[in-house]
Amino acid sequence: MNMNVWSLSKEVESGRVKVKALALKSELAKHGLTSEEKVRSAWEMAVREVMKQGNGSHVKITDVRFLNVYCLVEMEVSNGNGKPPRASSWAPQ
């Protein structure tokens, strides 16, 4: 999955780090990601690769939605112990 098509934002809410990724559906289609299921699968694969690196973070994909011309993916990030990581320790910027 080409990460250059995604715009990422991060916020801390109630002690949890929430990440939102937004992309144009037309850009995703160029990479064969034409449904919410395909997008979720691609993100799950990318998250598995990150977690294999052993950085101690756990990422849970909470929602994938197609909205008009955009695709929105929402995630929650926590340390392996279930606690949120320090806000400064996790990208995106």
PyMOL Python script that loads the backbone (N, CA, C, O; Angstrom):
from pymol import cmd

cmd.read_pdbstr("""\
ATOM      1  N   MET A   1       0.852  -1.168   0.000  1.00  0.00           N
ATOM      2  CA  MET A   1       0.000   0.000   0.000  1.00  0.00           C
ATOM      3  C   MET A   1       0.898   1.232   0.000  1.00  0.00           C
ATOM      4  O   MET A   1       1.812   1.351   0.816  1.00  0.00           O
ATOM      5  N   ASN A   2       0.628   2.124  -0.908  1.00  0.00           N
ATOM      6  CA  ASN A   2       1.392   3.360  -1.026  1.00  0.00           C
ATOM      7  C   ASN A   2       0.886   4.363   0.007  1.00  0.00           C
ATOM      8  O   ASN A   2      -0.244   4.842  -0.088  1.00  0.00           O
ATOM      9  N   MET A   3       1.721   4.678   0.988  1.00  0.00           N
ATOM     10  CA  MET A   3       1.311   5.582   2.062  1.00  0.00           C
ATOM     11  C   MET A   3       1.252   7.037   1.602  1.00  0.00           C
ATOM     12  O   MET A   3       0.712   7.879   2.320  1.00  0.00           O
ATOM     13  N   ASN A   4       1.792   7.352   0.427  1.00  0.00           N
ATOM     14  CA  ASN A   4       1.789   8.735  -0.041  1.00  0.00           C
ATOM     15  C   ASN A   4       0.398   9.237  -0.396  1.00  0.00           C
ATOM     16  O   ASN A   4       0.207  10.446  -0.522  1.00  0.00           O
ATOM     17  N   VAL A   5      -0.581   8.350  -0.562  1.00  0.00           N
ATOM     18  CA  VAL A   5      -1.929   8.794  -0.900  1.00  0.00           C
ATOM     19  C   VAL A   5      -2.744   9.131   0.342  1.00  0.00           C
ATOM     20  O   VAL A   5      -3.855   9.647   0.220  1.00  0.00           O
ATOM     21  N   TRP A   6      -2.221   8.851   1.535  1.00  0.00           N
ATOM     22  CA  TRP A   6      -2.964   9.041   2.782  1.00  0.00           C
ATOM     23  C   TRP A   6      -2.565  10.326   3.487  1.00  0.00           C
ATOM     24  O   TRP A   6      -1.384  10.664   3.553  1.00  0.00           O
ATOM     25  N   SER A   7      -3.543  11.035   4.008  1.00  0.00           N
ATOM     26  CA  SER A   7      -3.332  12.171   4.898  1.00  0.00           C
ATOM     27  C   SER A   7      -3.672  11.684   6.301  1.00  0.00           C
ATOM     28  O   SER A   7      -4.776  11.192   6.537  1.00  0.00           O
ATOM     29  N   LEU A   8      -2.731  11.817   7.232  1.00  0.00           N
ATOM     30  CA  LEU A   8      -2.912  11.276   8.580  1.00  0.00           C
ATOM     31  C   LEU A   8      -3.049  12.388   9.611  1.00  0.00           C
ATOM     32  O   LEU A   8      -2.402  13.431   9.512  1.00  0.00           O
ATOM     33  N   SER A   9      -3.900  12.147  10.597  1.00  0.00           N
ATOM     34  CA  SER A   9      -4.003  13.060  11.736  1.00  0.00           C
ATOM     35  C   SER A   9      -4.051  12.229  13.003  1.00  0.00           C
ATOM     36  O   SER A   9      -4.489  11.078  12.997  1.00  0.00           O
ATOM     37  N   LYS A  10      -3.591  12.833  14.090  1.00  0.00           N
ATOM     38  CA  LYS A  10      -3.508  12.132  15.372  1.00  0.00           C
ATOM     39  C   LYS A  10      -4.094  13.022  16.447  1.00  0.00           C
ATOM     40  O   LYS A  10      -3.868  14.233  16.454  1.00  0.00           O
ATOM     41  N   GLU A  11      -4.852  12.417  17.363  1.00  0.00           N
ATOM     42  CA  GLU A  11      -5.357  13.160  18.514  1.00  0.00           C
ATOM     43  C   GLU A  11      -5.383  12.230  19.719  1.00  0.00           C
ATOM     44  O   GLU A  11      -5.529  11.016  19.584  1.00  0.00           O
ATOM     45  N   VAL A  12      -5.240  12.821  20.888  1.00  0.00           N
ATOM     46  CA  VAL A  12      -5.322  12.052  22.129  1.00  0.00           C
ATOM     47  C   VAL A  12      -6.653  12.398  22.770  1.00  0.00           C
ATOM     48  O   VAL A  12      -6.944  13.561  23.048  1.00  0.00           O
ATOM     49  N   GLU A  13      -7.453  11.372  23.000  1.00  0.00           N
ATOM     50  CA  GLU A  13      -8.782  11.571  23.569  1.00  0.00           C
ATOM     51  C   GLU A  13      -9.003  10.546  24.667  1.00  0.00           C
ATOM     52  O   GLU A  13      -8.893   9.345  24.422  1.00  0.00           O
ATOM     53  N   SER A  14      -9.308  10.995  25.855  1.00  0.00           N
ATOM     54  CA  SER A  14      -9.556  10.107  27.005  1.00  0.00           C
ATOM     55  C   SER A  14      -8.401   9.130  27.206  1.00  0.00           C
ATOM     56  O   SER A  14      -8.617   7.958  27.513  1.00  0.00           O
ATOM     57  N   GLY A  15      -7.178   9.617  27.033  1.00  0.00           N
ATOM     58  CA  GLY A  15      -6.006   8.784  27.249  1.00  0.00           C
ATOM     59  C   GLY A  15      -5.688   7.823  26.125  1.00  0.00           C
ATOM     60  O   GLY A  15      -4.776   7.008  26.260  1.00  0.00           O
ATOM     61  N   ARG A  16      -6.416   7.894  25.012  1.00  0.00           N
ATOM     62  CA  ARG A  16      -6.154   7.020  23.875  1.00  0.00           C
ATOM     63  C   ARG A  16      -5.671   7.845  22.690  1.00  0.00           C
ATOM     64  O   ARG A  16      -6.131   8.965  22.467  1.00  0.00           O
ATOM     65  N   VAL A  17      -4.743   7.280  21.943  1.00  0.00           N
ATOM     66  CA  VAL A  17      -4.277   7.931  20.722  1.00  0.00           C
ATOM     67  C   VAL A  17      -5.157   7.431  19.585  1.00  0.00           C
ATOM     68  O   VAL A  17      -5.212   6.234  19.300  1.00  0.00           O
ATOM     69  N   LYS A  18      -5.842   8.369  18.945  1.00  0.00           N
ATOM     70  CA  LYS A  18      -6.704   8.029  17.815  1.00  0.00           C
ATOM     71  C   LYS A  18      -6.080   8.601  16.553  1.00  0.00           C
ATOM     72  O   LYS A  18      -5.678   9.764  16.510  1.00  0.00           O
ATOM     73  N   VAL A  19      -6.007   7.767  15.532  1.00  0.00           N
ATOM     74  CA  VAL A  19      -5.410   8.167  14.261  1.00  0.00           C
ATOM     75  C   VAL A  19      -6.482   8.062  13.187  1.00  0.00           C
ATOM     76  O   VAL A  19      -7.234   7.090  13.132  1.00  0.00           O
ATOM     77  N   LYS A  20      -6.539   9.077  12.338  1.00  0.00           N
ATOM     78  CA  LYS A  20      -7.446   9.063  11.194  1.00  0.00           C
ATOM     79  C   LYS A  20      -6.608   9.183   9.931  1.00  0.00           C
ATOM     80  O   LYS A  20      -5.704  10.014   9.841  1.00  0.00           O
ATOM     81  N   ALA A  21      -6.925   8.337   8.962  1.00  0.00           N
ATOM     82  CA  ALA A  21      -6.246   8.366   7.669  1.00  0.00           C
ATOM     83  C   ALA A  21      -7.300   8.644   6.602  1.00  0.00           C
ATOM     84  O   ALA A  21      -8.346   7.996   6.572  1.00  0.00           O
ATOM     85  N   LEU A  22      -7.023   9.602   5.735  1.00  0.00           N
ATOM     86  CA  LEU A  22      -7.973  10.016   4.715  1.00  0.00           C
ATOM     87  C   LEU A  22      -7.287   9.961   3.357  1.00  0.00           C
ATOM     88  O   LEU A  22      -6.158  10.427   3.200  1.00  0.00           O
ATOM     89  N   ALA A  23      -7.981   9.384   2.375  1.00  0.00           N
ATOM     90  CA  ALA A  23      -7.425   9.304   1.024  1.00  0.00           C
ATOM     91  C   ALA A  23      -8.546   9.459   0.004  1.00  0.00           C
ATOM     92  O   ALA A  23      -9.704   9.153   0.288  1.00  0.00           O
ATOM     93  N   LEU A  24      -8.195   9.929  -1.165  1.00  0.00           N
ATOM     94  CA  LEU A  24      -9.150   9.986  -2.266  1.00  0.00           C
ATOM     95  C   LEU A  24      -9.414   8.572  -2.772  1.00  0.00           C
ATOM     96  O   LEU A  24      -8.479   7.795  -2.969  1.00  0.00           O
ATOM     97  N   LYS A  25     -10.678   8.242  -2.979  1.00  0.00           N
ATOM     98  CA  LYS A  25     -11.013   6.908  -3.486  1.00  0.00           C
ATOM     99  C   LYS A  25     -10.396   6.678  -4.864  1.00  0.00           C
ATOM    100  O   LYS A  25     -10.003   5.556  -5.185  1.00  0.00           O
ATOM    101  N   SER A  26     -10.307   7.725  -5.676  1.00  0.00           N
ATOM    102  CA  SER A  26      -9.726   7.573  -7.013  1.00  0.00           C
ATOM    103  C   SER A  26      -8.253   7.177  -6.937  1.00  0.00           C
ATOM    104  O   SER A  26      -7.780   6.398  -7.765  1.00  0.00           O
ATOM    105  N   GLU A  27      -7.523   7.705  -5.951  1.00  0.00           N
ATOM    106  CA  GLU A  27      -6.115   7.325  -5.767  1.00  0.00           C
ATOM    107  C   GLU A  27      -6.005   5.881  -5.285  1.00  0.00           C
ATOM    108  O   GLU A  27      -5.120   5.146  -5.722  1.00  0.00           O
ATOM    109  N   LEU A  28      -6.896   5.476  -4.390  1.00  0.00           N
ATOM    110  CA  LEU A  28      -6.878   4.099  -3.896  1.00  0.00           C
ATOM    111  C   LEU A  28      -7.186   3.119  -5.020  1.00  0.00           C
ATOM    112  O   LEU A  28      -6.600   2.038  -5.085  1.00  0.00           O
ATOM    113  N   ALA A  29      -8.106   3.497  -5.905  1.00  0.00           N
ATOM    114  CA  ALA A  29      -8.479   2.622  -7.018  1.00  0.00           C
ATOM    115  C   ALA A  29      -7.283   2.327  -7.919  1.00  0.00           C
ATOM    116  O   ALA A  29      -7.201   1.245  -8.501  1.00  0.00           O
ATOM    117  N   LYS A  30      -6.355   3.278  -8.039  1.00  0.00           N
ATOM    118  CA  LYS A  30      -5.147   3.060  -8.846  1.00  0.00           C
ATOM    119  C   LYS A  30      -4.306   1.917  -8.289  1.00  0.00           C
ATOM    120  O   LYS A  30      -3.512   1.314  -9.010  1.00  0.00           O
ATOM    121  N   HIS A  31      -4.486   1.622  -6.996  1.00  0.00           N
ATOM    122  CA  HIS A  31      -3.740   0.551  -6.328  1.00  0.00           C
ATOM    123  C   HIS A  31      -4.617  -0.677  -6.092  1.00  0.00           C
ATOM    124  O   HIS A  31      -4.245  -1.579  -5.342  1.00  0.00           O
ATOM    125  N   GLY A  32      -5.784  -0.704  -6.739  1.00  0.00           N
ATOM    126  CA  GLY A  32      -6.678  -1.850  -6.626  1.00  0.00           C
ATOM    127  C   GLY A  32      -7.527  -1.876  -5.366  1.00  0.00           C
ATOM    128  O   GLY A  32      -8.185  -2.879  -5.089  1.00  0.00           O
ATOM    129  N   LEU A  33      -7.524  -0.798  -4.603  1.00  0.00           N
ATOM    130  CA  LEU A  33      -8.304  -0.736  -3.361  1.00  0.00           C
ATOM    131  C   LEU A  33      -9.647  -0.074  -3.670  1.00  0.00           C
ATOM    132  O   LEU A  33      -9.802   1.138  -3.521  1.00  0.00           O
ATOM    133  N   THR A  34     -10.609  -0.882  -4.099  1.00  0.00           N
ATOM    134  CA  THR A  34     -11.882  -0.365  -4.602  1.00  0.00           C
ATOM    135  C   THR A  34     -13.062  -0.617  -3.674  1.00  0.00           C
ATOM    136  O   THR A  34     -14.196  -0.287  -4.021  1.00  0.00           O
ATOM    137  N   SER A  35     -12.820  -1.190  -2.512  1.00  0.00           N
ATOM    138  CA  SER A  35     -13.906  -1.421  -1.556  1.00  0.00           C
ATOM    139  C   SER A  35     -13.383  -1.223  -0.137  1.00  0.00           C
ATOM    140  O   SER A  35     -12.177  -1.250   0.107  1.00  0.00           O
ATOM    141  N   GLU A  36     -14.309  -1.026   0.783  1.00  0.00           N
ATOM    142  CA  GLU A  36     -13.929  -0.869   2.185  1.00  0.00           C
ATOM    143  C   GLU A  36     -13.199  -2.111   2.687  1.00  0.00           C
ATOM    144  O   GLU A  36     -12.260  -2.007   3.476  1.00  0.00           O
ATOM    145  N   GLU A  37     -13.630  -3.286   2.229  1.00  0.00           N
ATOM    146  CA  GLU A  37     -12.998  -4.536   2.660  1.00  0.00           C
ATOM    147  C   GLU A  37     -11.547  -4.620   2.190  1.00  0.00           C
ATOM    148  O   GLU A  37     -10.675  -5.058   2.941  1.00  0.00           O
ATOM    149  N   LYS A  38     -11.285  -4.202   0.951  1.00  0.00           N
ATOM    150  CA  LYS A  38      -9.916  -4.231   0.431  1.00  0.00           C
ATOM    151  C   LYS A  38      -9.028  -3.235   1.170  1.00  0.00           C
ATOM    152  O   LYS A  38      -7.861  -3.521   1.440  1.00  0.00           O
ATOM    153  N   VAL A  39      -9.577  -2.071   1.496  1.00  0.00           N
ATOM    154  CA  VAL A  39      -8.810  -1.065   2.239  1.00  0.00           C
ATOM    155  C   VAL A  39      -8.487  -1.592   3.631  1.00  0.00           C
ATOM    156  O   VAL A  39      -7.348  -1.484   4.085  1.00  0.00           O
ATOM    157  N   ARG A  40      -9.477  -2.162   4.312  1.00  0.00           N
ATOM    158  CA  ARG A  40      -9.251  -2.715   5.655  1.00  0.00           C
ATOM    159  C   ARG A  40      -8.182  -3.802   5.606  1.00  0.00           C
ATOM    160  O   ARG A  40      -7.294  -3.840   6.458  1.00  0.00           O
ATOM    161  N   SER A  41      -8.265  -4.673   4.625  1.00  0.00           N
ATOM    162  CA  SER A  41      -7.288  -5.758   4.493  1.00  0.00           C
ATOM    163  C   SER A  41      -5.876  -5.208   4.290  1.00  0.00           C
ATOM    164  O   SER A  41      -4.922  -5.711   4.884  1.00  0.00           O
ATOM    165  N   ALA A  42      -5.743  -4.179   3.453  1.00  0.00           N
ATOM    166  CA  ALA A  42      -4.426  -3.578   3.206  1.00  0.00           C
ATOM    167  C   ALA A  42      -3.877  -2.942   4.479  1.00  0.00           C
ATOM    168  O   ALA A  42      -2.693  -3.092   4.782  1.00  0.00           O
ATOM    169  N   TRP A  43      -4.721  -2.234   5.227  1.00  0.00           N
ATOM    170  CA  TRP A  43      -4.278  -1.624   6.480  1.00  0.00           C
ATOM    171  C   TRP A  43      -3.919  -2.691   7.503  1.00  0.00           C
ATOM    172  O   TRP A  43      -2.924  -2.552   8.215  1.00  0.00           O
ATOM    173  N   GLU A  44      -4.720  -3.764   7.588  1.00  0.00           N
ATOM    174  CA  GLU A  44      -4.411  -4.832   8.542  1.00  0.00           C
ATOM    175  C   GLU A  44      -3.058  -5.459   8.232  1.00  0.00           C
ATOM    176  O   GLU A  44      -2.291  -5.770   9.144  1.00  0.00           O
ATOM    177  N   MET A  45      -2.761  -5.646   6.940  1.00  0.00           N
ATOM    178  CA  MET A  45      -1.469  -6.204   6.546  1.00  0.00           C
ATOM    179  C   MET A  45      -0.336  -5.243   6.933  1.00  0.00           C
ATOM    180  O   MET A  45       0.694  -5.677   7.449  1.00  0.00           O
ATOM    181  N   ALA A  46      -0.522  -3.957   6.690  1.00  0.00           N
ATOM    182  CA  ALA A  46       0.502  -2.968   7.040  1.00  0.00           C
ATOM    183  C   ALA A  46       0.714  -2.913   8.551  1.00  0.00           C
ATOM    184  O   ALA A  46       1.849  -2.817   9.017  1.00  0.00           O
ATOM    185  N   VAL A  47      -0.368  -2.975   9.308  1.00  0.00           N
ATOM    186  CA  VAL A  47      -0.274  -2.939  10.773  1.00  0.00           C
ATOM    187  C   VAL A  47       0.464  -4.171  11.291  1.00  0.00           C
ATOM    188  O   VAL A  47       1.285  -4.064  12.202  1.00  0.00           O
ATOM    189  N   ARG A  48       0.178  -5.339  10.717  1.00  0.00           N
ATOM    190  CA  ARG A  48       0.889  -6.566  11.131  1.00  0.00           C
ATOM    191  C   ARG A  48       2.390  -6.413  10.926  1.00  0.00           C
ATOM    192  O   ARG A  48       3.179  -6.829  11.774  1.00  0.00           O
ATOM    193  N   GLU A  49       2.784  -5.823   9.810  1.00  0.00           N
ATOM    194  CA  GLU A  49       4.207  -5.631   9.530  1.00  0.00           C
ATOM    195  C   GLU A  49       4.846  -4.703  10.560  1.00  0.00           C
ATOM    196  O   GLU A  49       5.964  -4.951  11.011  1.00  0.00           O
ATOM    197  N   VAL A  50       4.143  -3.642  10.930  1.00  0.00           N
ATOM    198  CA  VAL A  50       4.671  -2.708  11.932  1.00  0.00           C
ATOM    199  C   VAL A  50       4.800  -3.408  13.280  1.00  0.00           C
ATOM    200  O   VAL A  50       5.812  -3.252  13.964  1.00  0.00           O
ATOM    201  N   MET A  51       3.788  -4.177  13.665  1.00  0.00           N
ATOM    202  CA  MET A  51       3.819  -4.836  14.970  1.00  0.00           C
ATOM    203  C   MET A  51       4.883  -5.933  15.018  1.00  0.00           C
ATOM    204  O   MET A  51       5.377  -6.257  16.097  1.00  0.00           O
ATOM    205  N   LYS A  52       5.247  -6.514  13.860  1.00  0.00           N
ATOM    206  CA  LYS A  52       6.323  -7.515  13.811  1.00  0.00           C
ATOM    207  C   LYS A  52       7.667  -6.898  14.181  1.00  0.00           C
ATOM    208  O   LYS A  52       8.566  -7.599  14.646  1.00  0.00           O
ATOM    209  N   GLN A  53       7.808  -5.603  13.977  1.00  0.00           N
ATOM    210  CA  GLN A  53       9.070  -4.929  14.271  1.00  0.00           C
ATOM    211  C   GLN A  53       9.314  -4.822  15.763  1.00  0.00           C
ATOM    212  O   GLN A  53      10.402  -4.438  16.192  1.00  0.00           O
ATOM    213  N   GLY A  54       8.311  -5.160  16.555  1.00  0.00           N
ATOM    214  CA  GLY A  54       8.491  -5.226  17.995  1.00  0.00           C
ATOM    215  C   GLY A  54       8.638  -3.892  18.685  1.00  0.00           C
ATOM    216  O   GLY A  54       9.349  -3.794  19.686  1.00  0.00           O
ATOM    217  N   ASN A  55       7.980  -2.853  18.175  1.00  0.00           N
ATOM    218  CA  ASN A  55       8.098  -1.547  18.827  1.00  0.00           C
ATOM    219  C   ASN A  55       7.159  -1.413  20.025  1.00  0.00           C
ATOM    220  O   ASN A  55       7.128  -0.368  20.674  1.00  0.00           O
ATOM    221  N   GLY A  56       6.400  -2.461  20.318  1.00  0.00           N
ATOM    222  CA  GLY A  56       5.539  -2.464  21.492  1.00  0.00           C
ATOM    223  C   GLY A  56       4.186  -1.817  21.297  1.00  0.00           C
ATOM    224  O   GLY A  56       3.383  -1.787  22.230  1.00  0.00           O
ATOM    225  N   SER A  57       3.910  -1.300  20.116  1.00  0.00           N
ATOM    226  CA  SER A  57       2.615  -0.674  19.871  1.00  0.00           C
ATOM    227  C   SER A  57       1.607  -1.693  19.365  1.00  0.00           C
ATOM    228  O   SER A  57       1.959  -2.661  18.691  1.00  0.00           O
ATOM    229  N   HIS A  58       0.363  -1.456  19.700  1.00  0.00           N
ATOM    230  CA  HIS A  58      -0.745  -2.256  19.190  1.00  0.00           C
ATOM    231  C   HIS A  58      -1.691  -1.297  18.483  1.00  0.00           C
ATOM    232  O   HIS A  58      -2.049  -0.254  19.029  1.00  0.00           O
ATOM    233  N   VAL A  59      -2.092  -1.650  17.271  1.00  0.00           N
ATOM    234  CA  VAL A  59      -2.982  -0.802  16.485  1.00  0.00           C
ATOM    235  C   VAL A  59      -4.268  -1.567  16.219  1.00  0.00           C
ATOM    236  O   VAL A  59      -4.242  -2.694  15.724  1.00  0.00           O
ATOM    237  N   LYS A  60      -5.384  -0.948  16.549  1.00  0.00           N
ATOM    238  CA  LYS A  60      -6.695  -1.543  16.295  1.00  0.00           C
ATOM    239  C   LYS A  60      -7.417  -0.665  15.283  1.00  0.00           C
ATOM    240  O   LYS A  60      -7.631   0.522  15.525  1.00  0.00           O
ATOM    241  N   ILE A  61      -7.791  -1.249  14.149  1.00  0.00           N
ATOM    242  CA  ILE A  61      -8.558  -0.521  13.143  1.00  0.00           C
ATOM    243  C   ILE A  61     -10.010  -0.532  13.601  1.00  0.00           C
ATOM    244  O   ILE A  61     -10.626  -1.593  13.705  1.00  0.00           O
ATOM    245  N   THR A  62     -10.553   0.646  13.873  1.00  0.00           N
ATOM    246  CA  THR A  62     -11.905   0.721  14.422  1.00  0.00           C
ATOM    247  C   THR A  62     -12.974   0.992  13.375  1.00  0.00           C
ATOM    248  O   THR A  62     -14.145   0.685  13.600  1.00  0.00           O
ATOM    249  N   ASP A  63     -12.591   1.570  12.214  1.00  0.00           N
ATOM    250  CA  ASP A  63     -13.601   1.865  11.203  1.00  0.00           C
ATOM    251  C   ASP A  63     -12.942   2.122   9.859  1.00  0.00           C
ATOM    252  O   ASP A  63     -11.857   2.698   9.784  1.00  0.00           O
ATOM    253  N   VAL A  64     -13.615   1.685   8.798  1.00  0.00           N
ATOM    254  CA  VAL A  64     -13.225   1.993   7.424  1.00  0.00           C
ATOM    255  C   VAL A  64     -14.510   2.375   6.700  1.00  0.00           C
ATOM    256  O   VAL A  64     -15.463   1.597   6.654  1.00  0.00           O
ATOM    257  N   ARG A  65     -14.528   3.589   6.129  1.00  0.00           N
ATOM    258  CA  ARG A  65     -15.739   4.055   5.444  1.00  0.00           C
ATOM    259  C   ARG A  65     -15.388   4.783   4.159  1.00  0.00           C
ATOM    260  O   ARG A  65     -14.420   5.541   4.096  1.00  0.00           O
ATOM    261  N   PHE A  66     -16.200   4.535   3.132  1.00  0.00           N
ATOM    262  CA  PHE A  66     -16.134   5.334   1.917  1.00  0.00           C
ATOM    263  C   PHE A  66     -17.143   6.469   2.064  1.00  0.00           C
ATOM    264  O   PHE A  66     -18.323   6.234   2.324  1.00  0.00           O
ATOM    265  N   LEU A  67     -16.667   7.697   1.896  1.00  0.00           N
ATOM    266  CA  LEU A  67     -17.491   8.899   2.027  1.00  0.00           C
ATOM    267  C   LEU A  67     -17.356   9.714   0.749  1.00  0.00           C
ATOM    268  O   LEU A  67     -16.299  10.293   0.499  1.00  0.00           O
ATOM    269  N   ASN A  68     -18.390   9.770  -0.051  1.00  0.00           N
ATOM    270  CA  ASN A  68     -18.350  10.511  -1.314  1.00  0.00           C
ATOM    271  C   ASN A  68     -17.075  10.169  -2.078  1.00  0.00           C
ATOM    272  O   ASN A  68     -16.963   9.068  -2.618  1.00  0.00           O
ATOM    273  N   VAL A  69     -16.119  11.081  -2.135  1.00  0.00           N
ATOM    274  CA  VAL A  69     -14.896  10.848  -2.907  1.00  0.00           C
ATOM    275  C   VAL A  69     -13.725  10.400  -2.040  1.00  0.00           C
ATOM    276  O   VAL A  69     -12.633  10.157  -2.553  1.00  0.00           O
ATOM    277  N   TYR A  70     -13.942  10.289  -0.731  1.00  0.00           N
ATOM    278  CA  TYR A  70     -12.870   9.946   0.200  1.00  0.00           C
ATOM    279  C   TYR A  70     -13.065   8.574   0.824  1.00  0.00           C
ATOM    280  O   TYR A  70     -14.157   8.007   0.812  1.00  0.00           O
ATOM    281  N   CYS A  71     -11.967   8.058   1.371  1.00  0.00           N
ATOM    282  CA  CYS A  71     -11.999   6.882   2.231  1.00  0.00           C
ATOM    283  C   CYS A  71     -11.407   7.306   3.570  1.00  0.00           C
ATOM    284  O   CYS A  71     -10.339   7.916   3.619  1.00  0.00           O
ATOM    285  N   LEU A  72     -12.103   6.983   4.652  1.00  0.00           N
ATOM    286  CA  LEU A  72     -11.654   7.317   5.995  1.00  0.00           C
ATOM    287  C   LEU A  72     -11.377   6.031   6.760  1.00  0.00           C
ATOM    288  O   LEU A  72     -12.226   5.144   6.834  1.00  0.00           O
ATOM    289  N   VAL A  73     -10.173   5.941   7.331  1.00  0.00           N
ATOM    290  CA  VAL A  73      -9.798   4.808   8.179  1.00  0.00           C
ATOM    291  C   VAL A  73      -9.497   5.380   9.558  1.00  0.00           C
ATOM    292  O   VAL A  73      -8.724   6.329   9.689  1.00  0.00           O
ATOM    293  N   GLU A  74     -10.116   4.795  10.592  1.00  0.00           N
ATOM    294  CA  GLU A  74      -9.887   5.237  11.961  1.00  0.00           C
ATOM    295  C   GLU A  74      -9.241   4.111  12.749  1.00  0.00           C
ATOM    296  O   GLU A  74      -9.622   2.948  12.616  1.00  0.00           O
ATOM    297  N   MET A  75      -8.250   4.467  13.579  1.00  0.00           N
ATOM    298  CA  MET A  75      -7.489   3.488  14.355  1.00  0.00           C
ATOM    299  C   MET A  75      -7.259   4.000  15.761  1.00  0.00           C
ATOM    300  O   MET A  75      -7.316   5.203  16.015  1.00  0.00           O
ATOM    301  N   GLU A  76      -6.997   3.073  16.677  1.00  0.00           N
ATOM    302  CA  GLU A  76      -6.556   3.407  18.028  1.00  0.00           C
ATOM    303  C   GLU A  76      -5.206   2.740  18.240  1.00  0.00           C
ATOM    304  O   GLU A  76      -5.004   1.590  17.852  1.00  0.00           O
ATOM    305  N   VAL A  77      -4.287   3.468  18.856  1.00  0.00           N
ATOM    306  CA  VAL A  77      -2.935   2.970  19.083  1.00  0.00           C
ATOM    307  C   VAL A  77      -2.701   2.872  20.583  1.00  0.00           C
ATOM    308  O   VAL A  77      -3.013   3.798  21.332  1.00  0.00           O
ATOM    309  N   SER A  78      -2.148   1.742  21.014  1.00  0.00           N
ATOM    310  CA  SER A  78      -1.785   1.581  22.424  1.00  0.00           C
ATOM    311  C   SER A  78      -0.491   0.797  22.495  1.00  0.00           C
ATOM    312  O   SER A  78      -0.087   0.159  21.523  1.00  0.00           O
ATOM    313  N   ASN A  79       0.162   0.845  23.655  1.00  0.00           N
ATOM    314  CA  ASN A  79       1.335   0.010  23.882  1.00  0.00           C
ATOM    315  C   ASN A  79       0.874  -1.428  24.026  1.00  0.00           C
ATOM    316  O   ASN A  79      -0.322  -1.679  24.180  1.00  0.00           O
ATOM    317  N   GLY A  80       1.783  -2.362  23.980  1.00  0.00           N
ATOM    318  CA  GLY A  80       1.451  -3.767  24.140  1.00  0.00           C
ATOM    319  C   GLY A  80       0.771  -4.068  25.461  1.00  0.00           C
ATOM    320  O   GLY A  80       0.082  -5.080  25.585  1.00  0.00           O
ATOM    321  N   ASN A  81       0.955  -3.200  26.457  1.00  0.00           N
ATOM    322  CA  ASN A  81       0.337  -3.408  27.763  1.00  0.00           C
ATOM    323  C   ASN A  81      -1.066  -2.822  27.835  1.00  0.00           C
ATOM    324  O   ASN A  81      -1.671  -2.789  28.907  1.00  0.00           O
ATOM    325  N   GLY A  82      -1.589  -2.357  26.700  1.00  0.00           N
ATOM    326  CA  GLY A  82      -2.933  -1.812  26.664  1.00  0.00           C
ATOM    327  C   GLY A  82      -3.020  -0.339  26.986  1.00  0.00           C
ATOM    328  O   GLY A  82      -4.082   0.266  26.840  1.00  0.00           O
ATOM    329  N   LYS A  83      -1.917   0.250  27.424  1.00  0.00           N
ATOM    330  CA  LYS A  83      -1.905   1.677  27.741  1.00  0.00           C
ATOM    331  C   LYS A  83      -1.548   2.466  26.490  1.00  0.00           C
ATOM    332  O   LYS A  83      -0.845   1.961  25.614  1.00  0.00           O
ATOM    333  N   PRO A  84      -2.029   3.698  26.402  1.00  0.00           N
ATOM    334  CA  PRO A  84      -1.683   4.493  25.230  1.00  0.00           C
ATOM    335  C   PRO A  84      -0.209   4.846  25.236  1.00  0.00           C
ATOM    336  O   PRO A  84       0.372   5.056  26.301  1.00  0.00           O
ATOM    337  N   PRO A  85       0.411   4.914  24.055  1.00  0.00           N
ATOM    338  CA  PRO A  85       1.806   5.358  23.999  1.00  0.00           C
ATOM    339  C   PRO A  85       1.882   6.837  24.337  1.00  0.00           C
ATOM    340  O   PRO A  85       0.887   7.558  24.273  1.00  0.00           O
ATOM    341  N   ARG A  86       3.076   7.274  24.697  1.00  0.00           N
ATOM    342  CA  ARG A  86       3.261   8.712  24.901  1.00  0.00           C
ATOM    343  C   ARG A  86       2.929   9.413  23.595  1.00  0.00           C
ATOM    344  O   ARG A  86       3.300   8.941  22.520  1.00  0.00           O
ATOM    345  N   ALA A  87       2.250  10.508  23.681  1.00  0.00           N
ATOM    346  CA  ALA A  87       1.788  11.213  22.482  1.00  0.00           C
ATOM    347  C   ALA A  87       2.934  11.542  21.543  1.00  0.00           C
ATOM    348  O   ALA A  87       2.740  11.562  20.328  1.00  0.00           O
ATOM    349  N   SER A  88       4.122  11.801  22.070  1.00  0.00           N
ATOM    350  CA  SER A  88       5.249  12.185  21.219  1.00  0.00           C
ATOM    351  C   SER A  88       5.982  10.984  20.640  1.00  0.00           C
ATOM    352  O   SER A  88       6.871  11.154  19.805  1.00  0.00           O
ATOM    353  N   SER A  89       5.626   9.762  21.070  1.00  0.00           N
ATOM    354  CA  SER A  89       6.407   8.597  20.650  1.00  0.00           C
ATOM    355  C   SER A  89       5.863   7.911  19.418  1.00  0.00           C
ATOM    356  O   SER A  89       6.482   6.969  18.923  1.00  0.00           O
ATOM    357  N   TRP A  90       4.726   8.350  18.906  1.00  0.00           N
ATOM    358  CA  TRP A  90       4.137   7.651  17.775  1.00  0.00           C
ATOM    359  C   TRP A  90       3.861   8.619  16.654  1.00  0.00           C
ATOM    360  O   TRP A  90       3.272   9.679  16.867  1.00  0.00           O
ATOM    361  N   ALA A  91       4.289   8.255  15.444  1.00  0.00           N
ATOM    362  CA  ALA A  91       3.992   9.066  14.273  1.00  0.00           C
ATOM    363  C   ALA A  91       2.574   8.732  13.844  1.00  0.00           C
ATOM    364  O   ALA A  91       2.094   7.692  14.295  1.00  0.00           O
ATOM    365  N   PRO A  92       1.888   9.437  13.080  1.00  0.00           N
ATOM    366  CA  PRO A  92       2.323  10.466  12.160  1.00  0.00           C
ATOM    367  C   PRO A  92       2.433  11.840  12.804  1.00  0.00           C
ATOM    368  O   PRO A  92       1.883  12.108  13.873  1.00  0.00           O
ATOM    369  N   GLN A  93       3.153  12.676  12.119  1.00  0.00           N
ATOM    370  CA  GLN A  93       3.326  14.051  12.583  1.00  0.00           C
ATOM    371  C   GLN A  93       2.318  14.945  11.910  1.00  0.00           C
ATOM    372  O   GLN A  93       2.294  16.149  12.163  1.00  0.00           O
TER     373      GLN A  93
END
""", "prot")
cmd.dss("prot")
cmd.show_as("cartoon", "prot")
cmd.util.cbc("prot")
cmd.orient("prot")
